[in-house]
Amino acid sequence: MFEFDLVPGLVVHEVLTGNRPAVLDLVKQTYLDHEAGESVNPDSYFLRFPEKPDARIIALPSFLGADVQLAGIKWISSFPSNTKKSIPRASALLILNDYETGYPIACLEAAQISAARTAASAAVAAIALRPGDHRGTRVAVIGAGIIARNVCEYLKAAGCTPDAYVVHDLHAESGQALVDHLNDELGENAGFTDDLGTALEADTVVFTTTAGTPYVHTPFKPSQIVLNLSLRDLAPKVILAASNIFDDVEHCMKANTSPHLAEQATGGREFVTGTLAGVLNGDVSVPDNRPVVFSPFGLGILDLALGAFVHQRARAVGKALAVPDFFAETQRW
């Protein structure tokens, strides 16, 4: 009852990279469990800094029932200026709490868990929203950081097989690094473009940027799929011209995301088509005469599901670091 483990980043990386198909299945099942009411996922809490307006640290508390039966919280920072120092933008911890007693049972390095669940959700959406396969299509990735790399890896693990990738980033060196990873490590056909318009013409467009305000103002065409992972690239009229699928509608209508701006502009939510879980379970049909935008705010329950999986695997192979006597008091008297 009073055991407490630490799971370091190298172990997290080993478990996640060795089990991408399982991660995809977990993300898909967690969406379905959430839709079925097997979770508690309150609003995220943002800590912001007056002298660093682009930086934030976010707390994501949640509970996941079903087969997980854990509560927990992810504490994740986003400091975009880190990239100028050649270090990752995001860092994170995940605490897992036992549902029976409330006691924390583990602390995991979670930036990789966060990236993996984001990427896996994009891959699940890409397959669900283009079920006839991605052969004969092009995928564009706009923003070439760690999330983008993970998305490409999970698209491949999910069986997404486009004819080509095109990468666009304001920092050409980062863009070329992702192109090299796609070509050399993933065996894909990828190239870099410094022209945003060229990237926006792809059949599937993935946004993984740090943009704070919209800069894409031209609506997409029917049959295009947009994975709106960074949430703030698209102007309201782009959202309003599309069919819109969400991980959770209420969560996405906050913090001046593109859908939130569209809601503010119209005073309503008529542009909402449904949730990804609704698509997965057949309750939501996506019209084929409009582009489709998938906007995932990022649910803490996904971090819980993957964190529980990583913790179990790490313990099974003896790589979770037990902390003896972590709790000083184990009796009331």
PENOR-V109704 format. One record per residue. N is the residue number from 1. SS is DSSP state (a for helix, b for strand, c for the rest). OMEGA is omega in radians with two decimals (* if undefined). D_FIRST is the distance of its C-alpha to the first C-alpha in Angstrom with 1 decimal. Layout:
n->[N	N]
ss->[SS	SS]
omega->[OMEGA	OMEGA]
d_first->[D_FIRST	D_FIRST]
This chain:
n->[1	2	3	4	5	6	7	8	9	10	11	12	13	14	15	16	17	18	19	20	21	22	23	24	25	26	27	28	29	30	31	32	33	34	35	36	37	38	39	40	41	42	43	44	45	46	47	48	49	50	51	52	53	54	55	56	57	58	59	60	61	62	63	64	65	66	67	68	69	70	71	72	73	74	75	76	77	78	79	80	81	82	83	84	85	86	87	88	89	90	91	92	93	94	95	96	97	98	99	100	101	102	103	104	105	106	107	108	109	110	111	112	113	114	115	116	117	118	119	120	121	122	123	124	125	126	127	128	129	130	131	132	133	134	135	136	137	138	139	140	141	142	143	144	145	146	147	148	149	150	151	152	153	154	155	156	157	158	159	160	161	162	163	164	165	166	167	168	169	170	171	172	173	174	175	176	177	178	179	180	181	182	183	184	185	186	187	188	189	190	191	192	193	194	195	196	197	198	199	200	201	202	203	204	205	206	207	208	209	210	211	212	213	214	215	216	217	218	219	220	221	222	223	224	225	226	227	228	229	230	231	232	233	234	235	236	237	238	239	240	241	242	243	244	245	246	247	248	249	250	251	252	253	254	255	256	257	258	259	260	261	262	263	264	265	266	267	268	269	270	271	272	273	274	275	276	277	278	279	280	281	282	283	284	285	286	287	288	289	290	291	292	293	294	295	296	297	298	299	300	301	302	303	304	305	306	307	308	309	310	311	312	313	314	315	316	317	318	319	320	321	322	323	324	325	326	327	328	329	330	331	332	333]
ss->[c	c	c	c	b	b	b	c	a	a	a	a	a	a	a	a	a	c	c	a	a	a	a	a	a	a	a	a	a	a	a	a	a	a	a	c	c	c	b	b	c	c	c	c	b	b	b	b	b	c	c	b	b	b	b	b	b	b	b	b	b	b	b	b	c	c	c	c	c	b	b	b	b	b	b	b	b	b	c	a	a	a	a	a	a	c	c	c	c	b	b	b	b	b	b	b	b	b	c	c	c	c	c	b	b	b	b	b	b	c	a	a	a	a	a	a	a	a	a	a	a	a	a	a	a	a	a	a	a	c	c	c	c	c	c	c	c	b	b	b	b	b	c	c	c	a	a	a	a	a	a	a	a	a	a	a	a	c	c	c	c	c	c	b	b	b	b	b	c	c	c	a	a	a	a	a	a	a	a	a	a	a	a	a	a	c	c	c	c	b	b	b	c	c	c	a	a	a	a	a	c	c	c	b	b	b	b	c	c	c	c	c	c	c	c	b	c	c	c	c	c	c	c	c	b	b	b	b	c	c	c	c	c	b	c	a	a	a	a	a	c	c	b	b	b	b	c	c	a	a	a	a	c	c	c	c	c	a	a	a	a	a	a	a	a	a	c	c	c	c	c	b	b	b	b	a	a	a	a	a	c	c	c	c	c	c	c	c	c	c	c	b	b	b	b	c	c	c	c	a	a	a	a	a	a	a	a	a	a	a	a	a	a	a	a	a	c	c	c	c	b	b	c	c	c	c	c	c	c	c	c	c	c]
omega->[-3.05	3.06	3.11	-3.07	2.90	3.09	-3.07	-3.03	-3.13	3.10	3.09	3.14	-3.12	-3.12	-3.07	-3.09	3.13	-3.03	-3.09	3.09	3.10	3.11	3.10	3.12	3.13	-3.14	3.12	-3.12	-3.14	3.04	-3.14	3.09	3.12	3.12	-3.11	3.09	-3.10	-3.07	2.95	-3.04	-3.10	3.13	2.97	-3.14	-3.02	2.97	-3.12	-3.02	-3.08	-3.09	3.07	-3.01	-3.14	-3.09	3.10	2.95	-3.00	3.03	3.14	3.07	3.13	3.02	3.10	3.12	3.12	-3.10	-3.03	3.10	3.08	2.90	3.12	3.14	2.99	3.13	-2.97	3.12	3.03	3.14	-3.05	-3.13	3.09	-3.07	3.09	3.08	-3.12	3.02	-3.08	3.12	-2.98	2.97	-3.01	2.97	3.05	3.06	3.07	3.14	3.06	-3.08	-3.10	-3.03	-3.05	-3.12	3.03	-3.11	-3.10	2.99	-3.09	2.90	-2.90	3.08	3.13	3.06	-3.14	3.13	-3.10	-3.12	3.08	-3.13	-3.14	3.11	3.09	-3.14	3.09	3.12	-3.12	3.14	-3.11	-3.06	3.00	-3.01	-3.13	3.12	-3.12	3.07	-3.13	-3.12	3.03	3.05	3.05	3.07	-3.11	-3.01	-2.94	3.09	-3.09	3.11	3.14	3.12	3.12	3.13	-3.14	3.13	-3.14	3.01	3.12	-3.13	-3.13	3.14	3.06	-3.00	3.09	3.08	-3.08	2.98	2.95	-3.07	3.06	3.05	3.10	3.08	-2.99	-3.12	3.09	3.11	-3.14	3.09	3.10	3.07	3.13	3.12	3.11	-3.09	-2.96	-3.06	-3.06	3.09	-3.14	3.08	-3.01	3.06	-3.12	2.98	3.06	-3.13	-3.12	-3.11	3.11	3.13	-3.08	3.13	-3.09	-3.13	3.07	-3.09	-3.11	3.10	3.09	-3.06	3.01	-3.10	3.11	3.14	-3.07	3.04	3.07	-3.03	-3.14	3.13	3.10	-3.10	3.04	-3.11	3.04	3.05	-3.12	3.06	-2.96	-2.99	-3.11	2.81	-3.02	-3.11	-2.94	3.05	-3.12	-3.09	3.06	3.07	-3.06	-3.14	-3.04	2.84	-2.99	3.12	-3.06	2.92	3.09	-3.01	-3.08	-3.12	-3.07	-3.12	-3.13	2.94	3.08	2.93	3.11	3.05	3.10	3.09	3.10	3.08	3.13	-3.10	-3.05	-3.08	-3.13	-3.09	-3.13	-3.12	-3.13	3.09	3.14	-3.11	3.08	3.08	3.08	3.06	-3.09	-3.10	3.04	-3.13	-3.09	3.05	-3.12	3.13	-3.12	-3.13	3.13	2.96	3.14	3.09	3.04	-3.12	3.08	3.11	-3.12	-3.04	3.13	3.13	3.07	3.08	3.10	-3.10	-3.13	3.12	3.10	3.12	-3.13	-3.13	3.13	3.14	-3.13	3.11	-3.08	-3.12	3.06	-3.10	2.96	-3.06	3.13	3.11	-3.11	3.07	3.13	3.11	-3.06	-3.09	-3.13	3.04	3.10	-3.13	*]
d_first->[0.0	3.8	5.8	8.8	12.0	15.6	18.0	21.5	24.5	26.2	23.3	23.2	26.9	26.9	24.6	26.5	29.9	29.3	28.2	30.5	31.4	27.8	27.3	30.5	29.2	25.9	27.9	30.4	27.8	26.0	29.4	30.0	26.7	27.5	31.0	29.7	27.7	24.2	23.3	23.5	25.2	26.8	29.4	28.8	29.5	32.0	32.5	36.1	38.4	42.0	43.3	41.4	42.1	41.1	37.6	34.5	30.7	29.0	25.6	24.6	21.8	21.0	19.0	19.6	19.2	20.9	19.0	16.8	14.9	13.9	15.4	16.4	19.5	22.0	24.0	27.2	30.4	33.9	36.5	39.5	41.5	39.1	41.1	44.1	42.3	41.4	37.7	35.6	35.8	32.2	28.9	25.5	21.7	19.1	15.8	13.3	11.2	8.9	11.5	9.9	8.4	10.4	8.1	9.7	8.4	11.9	15.4	18.3	22.0	23.3	27.1	27.4	25.0	27.2	30.3	29.3	28.4	31.6	33.6	32.2	32.9	36.5	36.9	35.7	38.2	41.0	40.8	40.5	43.4	45.7	45.0	48.3	47.2	47.8	50.6	53.8	52.0	51.1	47.9	48.2	45.4	46.1	44.1	43.2	39.9	36.5	35.8	39.2	38.5	35.2	37.1	39.8	37.3	35.6	39.0	39.9	36.7	37.4	40.9	42.8	46.0	48.5	51.8	51.2	49.0	50.6	48.7	49.8	48.5	50.4	49.4	51.3	49.5	46.1	47.7	49.3	46.0	44.5	47.7	47.5	43.9	44.9	47.9	46.8	43.1	43.0	46.5	47.6	50.9	50.4	52.6	52.5	54.6	55.2	56.5	54.0	56.4	56.3	52.5	52.6	54.9	52.3	51.2	47.5	46.9	43.5	43.0	40.5	42.1	41.3	44.2	43.9	46.9	48.7	51.3	51.8	54.4	56.0	54.4	53.4	55.4	54.6	52.5	50.8	47.0	45.4	41.7	41.5	38.3	39.3	40.4	43.3	46.0	47.8	50.3	50.1	53.2	51.4	48.6	51.1	53.0	50.1	47.8	44.4	41.1	37.8	34.1	33.9	37.1	35.9	33.9	37.0	39.3	38.2	38.8	42.3	41.4	44.4	43.6	43.0	46.5	48.0	46.6	48.1	51.4	51.8	50.1	48.4	46.2	48.8	48.0	44.5	44.7	41.0	37.6	36.8	34.6	37.8	39.7	37.2	37.2	41.0	41.1	42.7	45.9	46.9	50.7	52.5	55.1	53.0	50.8	47.0	44.7	40.9	39.1	35.3	33.9	30.6	27.7	24.2	22.9	24.5	22.5	19.3	20.5	21.6	18.6	16.3	18.9	19.3	15.6	15.5	18.8	18.1	15.2	17.5	20.2	18.4	19.3	16.1	16.0	12.8	13.0	12.3	11.8	11.6	10.4	13.2	12.3	9.3	11.7	14.5	17.1]
